[in-house]
């Protein structure tokens, strides 16, 4: 052990200690050794009689350098500077923290972010001892040695957990389960849940997986709602992410839906088929009425059709592992690496640039439209070039040993997760501001080129001045969201061409880029850099809420609104096209099912429902202490209302209540 490693050992920074222990070896091995020492030494949570362990916050929060699911590790730079001598902080900055994220307007929803799923089902079925045998058959070298370090560290963590539980007088059933899993196959449903909880912490609390599909082989009629709620509390306290249910519905589908009542996380995704049983509908509606925002609803037939067309070489059994990860980016659980969200294109920002630079000189709507798409194509090209830089830095500098262990087929391919080792690889690119652009194009075409009410130059000057009378004229223009034939025709053509900008482009490794529209809270912040736009936005106002109409424009009811949404080429946005809809609690029992079925029959892909009364949200705005557990759906995930920014709270309150 060198002087640097000994220094980090002396200040109880075990991950950094392991990383700097053998600086002559590859970064894959060094990170894996960091994990091993971290698992040997990190603080374990207090046991308070739970049926699952570990519990509470992710392991090692006392450490300034610790593992993380997205980036292999995370650093508390402020804490590290206070704890660590400058020369050693500088070594971490130089040798470990060396990935660069170039500044760009086009990072809506993330830049180089990677959610994923362990192959929970395989680990529960085979155990890590079987994984160890596969690793031992690999060629000698740092890849093999690193994975063996990781397996060793996981086993030491498991042994430490068992010792902690024994010393705490824990439930013997829990102790017996952790004496077995995750190294030996789970034999019972309880052991499978214990195993999943343990592996969830190994992956540092990202996505949960396909619970009903994976657990059903262990099911013997048990009621595990309370056990699942305990697991979900662990997910919630760590702001964890997603799990999918169906389409092979079973008794555990119902139990998961009951367990998520009033829960902020995980984000439960229900894959809906035309013949989904009534009892599943009833449980889904009951859960949504609890106000947690789960489950969100997915058109199973259309997703499977679109996936099969996009990936004709992927076997059906693999496509059936569809599960939105993170905020709901399209993945195949346990067998894919998906950049999610890898980058975002702020289409409203590009529109505003094009208006400033080109509108005054355009003699026709078609000329302006082509200039806009030339700028959009340039923005996509520039953004993907920056993303390529990030990918290459990760391949060289930021391997991910834990995900390499947990996601198929990295071990068998002998390749790191961050270098294309998974069975399937693609990237999700987030398009924001799409509806702002559609409504803006409608106004430009209508006022300048159809009615000739303004010259292009006059239009630009009045828009820049945010002239009140001019804004009143903008309100009279055709709008997306009211099932207007001309507006929806433009929306269809624009969205088809926009999403096609990614066709034929490929990441550094992997199959393709998938378009998406998942803005969650970023439509607030990303609007701040955008000047006034002809949809009626003022400078700095929020962008559109994913693919829903601009707030207040959807005045003709839910059928008309959904008709406009389905005019978009939604299946092209296979990364997932988010639709937020607000329904009143008193009407959801009778309205939700026919609304969803109609929407999906017309081509809708995804819907997520807020079922919280406006009165409660307004009261929470003024009296937050009365509503500490009020949960709302944003644009891809659920969040405590009190934790949102004031602008976001007002934006959610302003959503049209459809029924």
C-alpha angles and dihedrals in degrees: 000000000000129000094263094052091047090051093055089046089054092056094043097249096140098169091055089043092058093043093055096039096091107020092171092066128082121281090244090062093041094053091045090052088049089056091048095054091041091056090047094053113021118116114263121223122255114264114230103174099286124155091228133053139227097039140170123026122010114278121275102023087149089067122087091209114043142147122280132188097228104042104019089248141018130211129211093211096185093049092044092053090052094047103035134059113253097247091057093046087053090052090055091048091049103040105026112019097052107124115114124211107199115221115256141154087230103076099100107162097001144326119236092349119159125195118176147162129244113227089255094169094056093047091050091049101042108019128219093279087071089048089052091056091052090050093049089057091060121101114273115267145089094304092057094039092048093053091048089052088052094050089048092051092049091052091049089051091051091049091049090050091051091049090049091050093049091050090049095051091244127182107288090223091061092047091049091049094052091046084065112028140096090016098050125039117275112251101187138035090251092053090049092054091046089050093050092050091050094048090046088062091045088057088048097246110299121130127359105211137216103326104177094042095046100041100043094088089062095044118116099167097287123155104230100163093117092044090052091048089055089051090047091052088058089050092048097049088055094045088241124177145226147356130173131219129203157323087164093053119202141158091287091057087063093045093052090049090052092046093056095056108136092354120139093203148064098048102230115210117199115204104213125207125188090252098045107151119259091238090060090050090050093050092046092051092046090053094047090050089059087070102238094115094239135159106037112198129240131191099234097189094050095044091051092046093049093045092050091050093047095043107028091164095059112096117241092243089060093045088054087067088073111147129157108237128206106352088357105291110165113264141148106240115246097356107063141071110207126180098227116203094355096167142333135225114218097211093180090057090052091048091052091050091050092049091052095045104035119009097085090058098045115107094189139031089240091057092053091046092055092048089051092053092046088056092045091051089050091050091050092048094048093046094050090049090055089047090052088057090054092048093051091048090052093049090052102034114016113049115170111220095176095054089042088059097043104041123068131264101014095099095048092044090049088227135122120253090239092052099054101278097137121096092248129022132186141139132237119218118197119221111202131185093028096139092045088057094046093052090043092053090050090053094046092049094044102044101034108029106022104035094020088215091146136021114237090253093050090047093054094047094049091046092050090049090048087226110200096219090047091052088053088057090049089057090060094058124104113277139203112240104052099077091254108170097219094044092048092047089056090045091053095049094043096048092046092052094041095053091044089064086085095051115116094015121114135193121243085271127009142048110288150316117272118207118228141171109216112141102158103170097338095088086076098052096037091055091062093075094048121091124219115309131200094248086078099267117143122220111292095007119140121277122239119296100254106285100336118113118268107280110273096017096090094080101143100068137261098300092057092042093051090046089060093046092053090053085073117088090251098166089058088061090066093157081076130283106221122216120186116197130178120215128179115248093234094059104036096091092064102026108044102067098048091042093053094043092051092046093049092046088056093051105275113156107190140006133183122190134216110203101175120119116250088227091060092049093049090049090049089052090061100028108032092165089069094055109043091141099043108129127193135183115244119181105305104352143036123251140180106266092225092057094058125095118260090250092052092048091052091046092055092046089052094057111116112254100226100197 
